[in-house]
Amino acid sequence: MSGSTKTMGAVTVGALIAVTGYTAALGSSGWLWFGWVVLCLITIGMAATRS
């Protein structure tokens, strides 16, 4: 994996932690989870094209 793909992976994991914390503290937000899923799919796409 290239450096940019690793960075996207780290951002995706960080976003998952943030969204999970937000959900635990303030309740679920569908838009946050939707945004995280989109970010995850972009990261997977980057990893697939770099391999």
Gaussian input, Z-matrix of N, CA and C with variables (Angstrom, degrees):
# hf/3-21g

backbone

0 1
 N
 C     1     B1
 C     2     B2     1     A1
 N     3     B3     2     A2     1     D1
 C     4     B4     3     A3     2     D2
 C     5     B5     4     A4     3     D3
 N     6     B6     5     A5     4     D4
 C     7     B7     6     A6     5     D5
 C     8     B8     7     A7     6     D6
 N     9     B9     8     A8     7     D7
 C    10    B10     9     A9     8     D8
 C    11    B11    10    A10     9     D9
 N    12    B12    11    A11    10    D10
 C    13    B13    12    A12    11    D11
 C    14    B14    13    A13    12    D12
 N    15    B15    14    A14    13    D13
 C    16    B16    15    A15    14    D14
 C    17    B17    16    A16    15    D15
 N    18    B18    17    A17    16    D16
 C    19    B19    18    A18    17    D17
 C    20    B20    19    A19    18    D18
 N    21    B21    20    A20    19    D19
 C    22    B22    21    A21    20    D20
 C    23    B23    22    A22    21    D21
 N    24    B24    23    A23    22    D22
 C    25    B25    24    A24    23    D23
 C    26    B26    25    A25    24    D24
 N    27    B27    26    A26    25    D25
 C    28    B28    27    A27    26    D26
 C    29    B29    28    A28    27    D27
 N    30    B30    29    A29    28    D28
 C    31    B31    30    A30    29    D29
 C    32    B32    31    A31    30    D30
 N    33    B33    32    A32    31    D31
 C    34    B34    33    A33    32    D32
 C    35    B35    34    A34    33    D33
 N    36    B36    35    A35    34    D34
 C    37    B37    36    A36    35    D35
 C    38    B38    37    A37    36    D36
 N    39    B39    38    A38    37    D37
 C    40    B40    39    A39    38    D38
 C    41    B41    40    A40    39    D39
 N    42    B42    41    A41    40    D40
 C    43    B43    42    A42    41    D41
 C    44    B44    43    A43    42    D42
 N    45    B45    44    A44    43    D43
 C    46    B46    45    A45    44    D44
 C    47    B47    46    A46    45    D45
 N    48    B48    47    A47    46    D46
 C    49    B49    48    A48    47    D47
 C    50    B50    49    A49    48    D48
 N    51    B51    50    A50    49    D49
 C    52    B52    51    A51    50    D50
 C    53    B53    52    A52    51    D51
 N    54    B54    53    A53    52    D52
 C    55    B55    54    A54    53    D53
 C    56    B56    55    A55    54    D54
 N    57    B57    56    A56    55    D55
 C    58    B58    57    A57    56    D56
 C    59    B59    58    A58    57    D57
 N    60    B60    59    A59    58    D58
 C    61    B61    60    A60    59    D59
 C    62    B62    61    A61    60    D60
 N    63    B63    62    A62    61    D61
 C    64    B64    63    A63    62    D62
 C    65    B65    64    A64    63    D63
 N    66    B66    65    A65    64    D64
 C    67    B67    66    A66    65    D65
 C    68    B68    67    A67    66    D66
 N    69    B69    68    A68    67    D67
 C    70    B70    69    A69    68    D68
 C    71    B71    70    A70    69    D69
 N    72    B72    71    A71    70    D70
 C    73    B73    72    A72    71    D71
 C    74    B74    73    A73    72    D72
 N    75    B75    74    A74    73    D73
 C    76    B76    75    A75    74    D74
 C    77    B77    76    A76    75    D75
 N    78    B78    77    A77    76    D76
 C    79    B79    78    A78    77    D77
 C    80    B80    79    A79    78    D78
 N    81    B81    80    A80    79    D79
 C    82    B82    81    A81    80    D80
 C    83    B83    82    A82    81    D81
 N    84    B84    83    A83    82    D82
 C    85    B85    84    A84    83    D83
 C    86    B86    85    A85    84    D84
 N    87    B87    86    A86    85    D85
 C    88    B88    87    A87    86    D86
 C    89    B89    88    A88    87    D87
 N    90    B90    89    A89    88    D88
 C    91    B91    90    A90    89    D89
 C    92    B92    91    A91    90    D90
 N    93    B93    92    A92    91    D91
 C    94    B94    93    A93    92    D92
 C    95    B95    94    A94    93    D93
 N    96    B96    95    A95    94    D94
 C    97    B97    96    A96    95    D95
 C    98    B98    97    A97    96    D96
 N    99    B99    98    A98    97    D97
 C   100   B100    99    A99    98    D98
 C   101   B101   100   A100    99    D99
 N   102   B102   101   A101   100   D100
 C   103   B103   102   A102   101   D101
 C   104   B104   103   A103   102   D102
 N   105   B105   104   A104   103   D103
 C   106   B106   105   A105   104   D104
 C   107   B107   106   A106   105   D105
 N   108   B108   107   A107   106   D106
 C   109   B109   108   A108   107   D107
 C   110   B110   109   A109   108   D108
 N   111   B111   110   A110   109   D109
 C   112   B112   111   A111   110   D110
 C   113   B113   112   A112   111   D111
 N   114   B114   113   A113   112   D112
 C   115   B115   114   A114   113   D113
 C   116   B116   115   A115   114   D114
 N   117   B117   116   A116   115   D115
 C   118   B118   117   A117   116   D116
 C   119   B119   118   A118   117   D117
 N   120   B120   119   A119   118   D118
 C   121   B121   120   A120   119   D119
 C   122   B122   121   A121   120   D120
 N   123   B123   122   A122   121   D121
 C   124   B124   123   A123   122   D122
 C   125   B125   124   A124   123   D123
 N   126   B126   125   A125   124   D124
 C   127   B127   126   A126   125   D125
 C   128   B128   127   A127   126   D126
 N   129   B129   128   A128   127   D127
 C   130   B130   129   A129   128   D128
 C   131   B131   130   A130   129   D129
 N   132   B132   131   A131   130   D130
 C   133   B133   132   A132   131   D131
 C   134   B134   133   A133   132   D132
 N   135   B135   134   A134   133   D133
 C   136   B136   135   A135   134   D134
 C   137   B137   136   A136   135   D135
 N   138   B138   137   A137   136   D136
 C   139   B139   138   A138   137   D137
 C   140   B140   139   A139   138   D138
 N   141   B141   140   A140   139   D139
 C   142   B142   141   A141   140   D140
 C   143   B143   142   A142   141   D141
 N   144   B144   143   A143   142   D142
 C   145   B145   144   A144   143   D143
 C   146   B146   145   A145   144   D144
 N   147   B147   146   A146   145   D145
 C   148   B148   147   A147   146   D146
 C   149   B149   148   A148   147   D147
 N   150   B150   149   A149   148   D148
 C   151   B151   150   A150   149   D149
 C   152   B152   151   A151   150   D150

   B1=1.4462
   B2=1.5229
   B3=1.3078
   B4=1.4531
   B5=1.5263
   B6=1.3248
   B7=1.4551
   B8=1.5126
   B9=1.3373
   B10=1.4665
   B11=1.5279
   B12=1.3169
   B13=1.4650
   B14=1.5269
   B15=1.3376
   B16=1.4631
   B17=1.5216
   B18=1.3200
   B19=1.4588
   B20=1.5256
   B21=1.3343
   B22=1.4671
   B23=1.5230
   B24=1.3298
   B25=1.4559
   B26=1.5220
   B27=1.3249
   B28=1.4639
   B29=1.5263
   B30=1.3309
   B31=1.4663
   B32=1.5239
   B33=1.3182
   B34=1.4615
   B35=1.5287
   B36=1.3220
   B37=1.4675
   B38=1.5282
   B39=1.3386
   B40=1.4567
   B41=1.5153
   B42=1.3320
   B43=1.4623
   B44=1.5243
   B45=1.3249
   B46=1.4677
   B47=1.5233
   B48=1.3156
   B49=1.4617
   B50=1.5311
   B51=1.3340
   B52=1.4668
   B53=1.5256
   B54=1.3272
   B55=1.4611
   B56=1.5288
   B57=1.3229
   B58=1.4649
   B59=1.5299
   B60=1.3317
   B61=1.4594
   B62=1.5152
   B63=1.3226
   B64=1.4694
   B65=1.5208
   B66=1.3331
   B67=1.4643
   B68=1.5292
   B69=1.3232
   B70=1.4602
   B71=1.5331
   B72=1.3278
   B73=1.4643
   B74=1.5272
   B75=1.3318
   B76=1.4614
   B77=1.5235
   B78=1.2947
   B79=1.4628
   B80=1.5204
   B81=1.2873
   B82=1.4586
   B83=1.5262
   B84=1.3200
   B85=1.4521
   B86=1.5275
   B87=1.3088
   B88=1.4618
   B89=1.5094
   B90=1.3421
   B91=1.4666
   B92=1.5289
   B93=1.3405
   B94=1.4640
   B95=1.5208
   B96=1.3278
   B97=1.4650
   B98=1.5214
   B99=1.3228
   B100=1.4552
   B101=1.5333
   B102=1.3224
   B103=1.4654
   B104=1.5134
   B105=1.3379
   B106=1.4491
   B107=1.5277
   B108=1.3256
   B109=1.4749
   B110=1.5262
   B111=1.3261
   B112=1.4679
   B113=1.5254
   B114=1.3374
   B115=1.4602
   B116=1.5213
   B117=1.3261
   B118=1.4655
   B119=1.5259
   B120=1.3208
   B121=1.4711
   B122=1.5253
   B123=1.3267
   B124=1.4704
   B125=1.5268
   B126=1.3222
   B127=1.4634
   B128=1.5213
   B129=1.3228
   B130=1.4659
   B131=1.5213
   B132=1.3242
   B133=1.4597
   B134=1.5097
   B135=1.3303
   B136=1.4655
   B137=1.5107
   B138=1.3310
   B139=1.4625
   B140=1.5231
   B141=1.3196
   B142=1.4734
   B143=1.5199
   B144=1.3199
   B145=1.4736
   B146=1.5240
   B147=1.3077
   B148=1.4704
   B149=1.5162
   B150=1.3357
   B151=1.4643
   B152=1.5049
   A1=109.01
   A2=114.74
   A3=119.27
   A4=109.96
   A5=115.11
   A6=120.42
   A7=113.06
   A8=116.58
   A9=118.85
   A10=111.61
   A11=117.33
   A12=120.54
   A13=110.29
   A14=116.86
   A15=119.89
   A16=110.50
   A17=116.72
   A18=120.67
   A19=110.69
   A20=117.30
   A21=120.78
   A22=110.48
   A23=117.22
   A24=120.60
   A25=111.14
   A26=116.57
   A27=120.41
   A28=111.07
   A29=117.05
   A30=120.66
   A31=109.80
   A32=117.45
   A33=121.54
   A34=111.13
   A35=116.86
   A36=120.43
   A37=109.94
   A38=117.05
   A39=120.06
   A40=112.11
   A41=116.07
   A42=120.00
   A43=110.77
   A44=117.49
   A45=120.24
   A46=110.59
   A47=117.06
   A48=120.95
   A49=110.16
   A50=116.40
   A51=120.28
   A52=111.54
   A53=117.38
   A54=120.88
   A55=110.35
   A56=116.63
   A57=120.04
   A58=110.62
   A59=116.74
   A60=120.48
   A61=111.94
   A62=116.65
   A63=120.74
   A64=110.60
   A65=115.89
   A66=120.67
   A67=110.65
   A68=116.91
   A69=120.09
   A70=111.45
   A71=116.60
   A72=120.09
   A73=112.82
   A74=117.06
   A75=120.44
   A76=114.42
   A77=117.68
   A78=120.11
   A79=111.12
   A80=115.24
   A81=121.58
   A82=112.17
   A83=114.83
   A84=121.97
   A85=107.79
   A86=115.67
   A87=120.00
   A88=113.36
   A89=116.77
   A90=120.23
   A91=111.95
   A92=117.19
   A93=119.46
   A94=110.91
   A95=116.09
   A96=118.85
   A97=111.19
   A98=117.11
   A99=120.35
   A100=110.07
   A101=116.57
   A102=120.35
   A103=111.74
   A104=117.29
   A105=119.42
   A106=110.91
   A107=117.60
   A108=120.43
   A109=109.99
   A110=117.47
   A111=120.84
   A112=109.85
   A113=117.30
   A114=121.25
   A115=111.14
   A116=116.50
   A117=121.17
   A118=111.68
   A119=116.65
   A120=119.90
   A121=111.31
   A122=117.45
   A123=120.57
   A124=110.30
   A125=116.36
   A126=120.43
   A127=111.48
   A128=116.46
   A129=120.45
   A130=110.40
   A131=116.77
   A132=120.56
   A133=112.20
   A134=116.97
   A135=120.19
   A136=110.98
   A137=116.66
   A138=120.38
   A139=111.14
   A140=116.87
   A141=120.36
   A142=111.23
   A143=117.11
   A144=119.11
   A145=112.12
   A146=117.96
   A147=121.37
   A148=112.16
   A149=117.58
   A150=121.12
   A151=112.39
   D1=142.10
   D2=178.46
   D3=-80.68
   D4=171.91
   D5=-178.90
   D6=-62.69
   D7=-38.67
   D8=-178.80
   D9=-68.55
   D10=-34.26
   D11=177.87
   D12=-69.21
   D13=-39.59
   D14=176.90
   D15=-64.24
   D16=-39.71
   D17=178.24
   D18=-63.33
   D19=-44.32
   D20=177.82
   D21=-62.17
   D22=-38.31
   D23=177.42
   D24=-62.74
   D25=-42.47
   D26=178.67
   D27=-65.88
   D28=-40.15
   D29=178.07
   D30=-64.58
   D31=-40.21
   D32=179.62
   D33=-63.50
   D34=-44.20
   D35=178.52
   D36=-65.64
   D37=-42.20
   D38=177.59
   D39=-61.91
   D40=-39.93
   D41=178.09
   D42=-66.03
   D43=-37.83
   D44=176.86
   D45=-61.27
   D46=-43.72
   D47=179.07
   D48=-63.32
   D49=-42.90
   D50=-179.63
   D51=-65.08
   D52=-44.92
   D53=-178.87
   D54=-66.51
   D55=-39.16
   D56=177.78
   D57=-64.18
   D58=-42.94
   D59=177.52
   D60=-63.17
   D61=-42.10
   D62=177.84
   D63=-61.74
   D64=-43.45
   D65=-179.93
   D66=-63.50
   D67=-41.42
   D68=-179.49
   D69=-67.56
   D70=-37.22
   D71=-175.06
   D72=-84.12
   D73=-42.62
   D74=-169.55
   D75=-119.52
   D76=-4.02
   D77=-178.53
   D78=102.84
   D79=163.31
   D80=-174.18
   D81=-72.45
   D82=144.04
   D83=174.38
   D84=-129.42
   D85=114.51
   D86=-178.18
   D87=-60.10
   D88=-36.97
   D89=-179.50
   D90=-65.63
   D91=-37.20
   D92=177.77
   D93=-65.07
   D94=-43.83
   D95=179.16
   D96=-67.03
   D97=-38.67
   D98=176.58
   D99=-60.96
   D100=-45.13
   D101=178.57
   D102=-61.76
   D103=-39.28
   D104=179.12
   D105=-66.78
   D106=-40.19
   D107=178.56
   D108=-62.15
   D109=-42.33
   D110=178.03
   D111=-61.95
   D112=-45.39
   D113=178.05
   D114=-59.93
   D115=-41.39
   D116=178.14
   D117=-63.14
   D118=-42.88
   D119=179.02
   D120=-65.22
   D121=-38.14
   D122=176.58
   D123=-63.35
   D124=-42.54
   D125=178.97
   D126=-63.11
   D127=-43.85
   D128=177.57
   D129=-62.29
   D130=-42.03
   D131=177.64
   D132=-61.45
   D133=-41.62
   D134=177.55
   D135=-63.09
   D136=-43.30
   D137=179.78
   D138=-64.09
   D139=-37.32
   D140=-178.62
   D141=-70.21
   D142=-37.44
   D143=-178.31
   D144=-77.94
   D145=-24.61
   D146=-179.89
   D147=-81.02
   D148=-22.89
   D149=-175.95
   D150=-74.12

